[in-house]
Amino acid sequence: MDSREKKLEQFKGQTRLPNFAVPKRYDLTLNLDLQVCTFSGIVLIDISIVQATKFLVLNTLDLAIDDVSFTSSENHNHIPTDIIVDNGDEILVLGFNDSLATGNGVLKICFSGTLNEQLKGLYRCTYVDGGVKKNMVATQFEAVDARLCFPCWDEPAFKATFKITLTNVPLELTALSNMPVSLEKHNGRHKTIYFEESVVMSTYLVAVVVGLFDYIEDTTDDGIKVRAYTPVGQSEKGKFALKIAVKALEFFKEYFTFPYGLPKLDMVAVPEFSGGAMENYGLIIYRENELLHDDLHSSVANTQRMTIVVAHEVAHHWFGNLVTMEWWTHLWLNEGFATWVSYLVTDILFPEWKIWNHLLQETTDGLQMDALEQSHPIEVEIHHARSVIEYFDAISYKKGSAVIRMLQDFLGNEIFQKSLSSYMARYAWGNAKTEDLWSVLSEVSGVGVSKIMSIWTKQTGYPVISLSLKDCSLEFKQTQFLSSGLHGDGRYWIIPITLSLGSYDRRTNFLLESEFGELDISDICHTGGSSNMHQKESAEDFQEEFWIKANVHQAGFYRVKYDDGLLTQLAKAIKSNCISAADEFGILDDTFALCEACEIPLSSLLSLIEVYEKDLEQITLSRLIDVCQNVAKIAHDAIPDLLATLKQFFINLLLLCAESLGWDVVPGESQLTALMREEVLMALVRFGHRETCEEALKRFQAFLDDKKTTVLPVDTRKAAYIAVMRNTSNDIRNGLEHLLRLYREVDAVQEKTRILRCLASSSDTTIVLEVLDFMFSDEVRSQDIIYVASGISLEGRSTAWTWLKERWDMILKKWGTGPLLHPLIRKIVTPFCSHEMADEIEAFFAPRVDPSFAMNVNQSLEILRIKARWVDYVKQDAVLGEVVSQLASQK
């Protein structure tokens, strides 16, 4: 080992950078060359040496380091004798002959790099101007890709200010960054843009965009200028998002009792972006379909999602930007809170949407992932910074927001809001850990929040409560819920239990702090629950008339397994419309999860599903459809002979609703009605309902003949497009050709996305393969591949897997190992339901797995094996055939 290697060795393999130097200010100049797609730069970093050292260690990746020097506050110039770049550990080690004394100084680094095409760091994307494709640039630095743009201390705790200058910017282009422009100088066909110095922030929040845009602007009540930058000629499409951003800024200022910290907030839609949006301080970057609202092409689902996304990104300017997690272990403080509070503001802006019910769907995603043995705690130890990319997942976002909602429900709205205001005031412009939040909540509420909540954030998983009624005593038992059917390792949680006893007016709450619990309800048993009723003679009579619902309105992050008697009574209550939509959702969701875990037979789940054949609210209907579709997929492998009969039962369930909703928009109808129409029609098409499919094809043809026709409203198009592709084969290709022509002709990104989601739904594997290869073409943006993958038909799953294996090297070269790859793997792997396929997939990935997607592969394999176990269990259900036949024949 030579001397350079010895010097480097002490810094390799470390979780975090050494702290002998701390950055305070970056003066960053970037010179862009959009013709050859390269950049160069100079960064002057004001640093504080807090411990005498012969080394400075910071982050860099895929940059050429050209010149380095350090000048102390005493004006002593130090030139490093060693400049060592280690791309494996993503560090730059600077070695000096003389020790750098404690105090302040300026580190100067000259560097250069290439504008990559993998949508991370400082990257190239393209826009069309007058029919000509041209280059532009954007950034995506979260989590650890500021180092791809400039050498820096690329960790959230190293907050600093940033003075950014962009040179060689074409005159016709707009340049944006976190702060307003302070000066602009022209030099021939190019210009130099100087931005004001920023507030203190982490490197992952630094942002730059250079492109051709129009914009629309508004101002908040306290004078913050807000702009929405759109593609040229589409500024009107930014109006809706702009309105939401302004309202959200005003709301959060009041809710957190802390002002927005910058003079402006820009939002910009870029043609290619790996995520949905990114909350860069003062410059939120969106993919186009998350910012542009098109009255002709935006469905209700698009509109609701856009509202939540905009509110989420604006919320980050408090949770994340103002108060930043100290390390990626506490990522959930950013994402969980931004998710929760985005629903809070959306509910205030659009109460008719009942958006808190929609959060239940998000919570279900968190429950499903956290029921895996391959799950992880909310507070997860991050030993290699790049691995954090995998933890931007349903645990950080959806479980995180769900446990926040549970805590809010437990403490009460007023105390919770007051606590969050105190937290903001205490940690503004700094960093915080999870325990800092618990401490503030405990101080304000007088409740030992840390004792209750630390278990929820530090421990993987969640409990299932087994609830039984014996005489007049409710008995509780908690165990860890795992979809694999295992029963955990004896861990337990402190659970805020909520109960409704026969009525939402009769509620009780308590903390279950051990494995077992008991609640005496003899007062209700003996009086029938009401003073004006005759006394009941027995607990059996009580059970005949009263229902008991735990986890009221699904406010808690846990599941409930009722004994047979309690579940029977709940089914009666559902049929009699005594149960709220949220609780109807929860009973069905919990029962499905228990069935998937082989805790209850499929025949029992189907018997429960039958009581949902009635008028349902949108949230319950949506979950019912999801459950039916998932059962049908399992039945495809487990009970193929019963599949057609089972689908007929599901069709019968939905026909009443479908007939009520119809295909055509009714003037004055609610957005939830339109949302239900979209979901029901898609489900009937997927189940192969002949009349619905025929109507879909007829209306699609009318739409082809006249794009202005009203016979195919935007919320029905997806159903029509799926019907078209289900009717498409290699022999009858018209449907695919029509949809591809629509895709190429339409400008609206929402419509392009809608078409992409449906293209792979054909049952013909030749067509599926053709569509998958279409993703490699220049016609599909890299950011959009997930839309295609999400629509692969069950018949096409083997074709998709073969495609992924054979084109693996091409996939890595084009899309890399980052966030574009993760959902692609999951969507292709998880549709299988056999142990043999699990073994084959595991063998394929064993020599190819990378730390950046290892967890994703392991979770996907576990989901596959859970489904394989479920298939085996369903095959053993002796009464299933009789139950399915009986249910299907009742219509």
Secondary structure, 3 states (H helix, E strand, C coil): CCHHHHHHHCCCCCCCCCCCEEEEEEEEEEEEECCCCEEEEEEEEEEEECCCEEEEEEECCCCEEEEEEEEECCCCEECCCEEEEECCCCEEEEEEEEEECCEEEEEEEEEEEECECCCCEEEEEEEEECCEEEEEEEEECCCCCHHHCCCECCCCCCCEEEEEEEEEEECCCEEEECCCEEEEEEECCEEEEEECCCCCECHHHCCEEEECCEEEEEECCCCCEEEEEECCCCHHHHHHHHHHHHHHHHHHHHHCCCCCCCCEEEEEEECCCCCCEECCCCEEEEEHHHHCCCCCCCCHHHHHHHHHHHHHHHHCCCECCCEEECCHHHHHHHHHHHHHHHHHHHHHHCHHHCHHHHHHHHHHHHHHHHCCCCCCCCCCCCCCHHHHHHHCCHHHHHHHHHHHHHHHHHHCHHHHHHHHHHHHHHHCCCEECHHHHHHHHHHHHCCCHHHHHHHHHHCCCCEEEEEEEECCEEEEEEEECCCCCCCCCCCCCCEEEEEEECCCCCEEEEEECCCEEEEECHHHHHHCCCCCCCCCCCHHHHHHHCCEEECHHHCCCCEEEECHHHHHHHHHHHHCCCCCHHHHHHHHHHHHHHHHCCCCCHHHHHHHHHCCCCCCCHHHHHHHHHHHHHHHHHHHHHCHHHHHHHHHHHHHHHHHHHHHHCCCCCCCCCHHHHHHHHHHHHHHHHCCCHHHHHHHHHHHHHHHHCCCCCCCCHHHHHHHHHHHHHCCCCCCCHHHHHHHHHHHHCCCHHHHHHHHHHHCCCCCHHHHHHHHHHCCCCCCCHHHHHHHHCCCCHHHHHHHHHHHHHCHHHHHHHHCCCCCHHHHHHHHHCCCCCHHHHHHHHHHHCCCCCCCCHHHHHHHHHHHHHHHHHHHHHHCCCCHHHHHHHHHCCC
